[in-house]
Amino acid sequence: MEAIEKILGFKYSDSKKYDRLLELDCMLYTNLGTDSTKKEGQEVKTKSRKIYQAIRTLDTERWQLTAKQLGQSFIDAMDKK
C-alpha cells in the first residue's frame, strides 16, 4: 500500500509515524458501511494487517506498550490470516 510506504518514508519521529498509521487504519474501517461488500471488508482487513506490520517495524516504547495492551495473541492472529 503506497500510503504506508509514504508515511514510513517521511522524516517524522517514530511516534508521529505511529499516529499517522493508526489514523490511516481508522479511516479504512470508518469508510466501511452496512452497504460494503464482503470483498471490500476483506480488502480493509488485508490493508489493516499491513499497517500493523509496518507499525511493528517502528522501534518505539509506545508500540511496545500498545502491543502489551492489545495482547500479543491478537497481533499474531492478524499475521496468520
C-alpha angles and dihedrals in degrees: 000000000000095000091060093050090046093052093046089050095055119102090240124130115265088252093058092046088051091052093048093049092051089047089054091050091050092051091052093055093040090057092056112096141176088273093056117115125235088250091056090049091052091049090054091049091051092049091046091053089053090050092053091047088054091049089052089059090060108092102215135137087230093062091049090053091048092048090054092047095049094040126245090247091066092053092045090050091052090052092052095054 
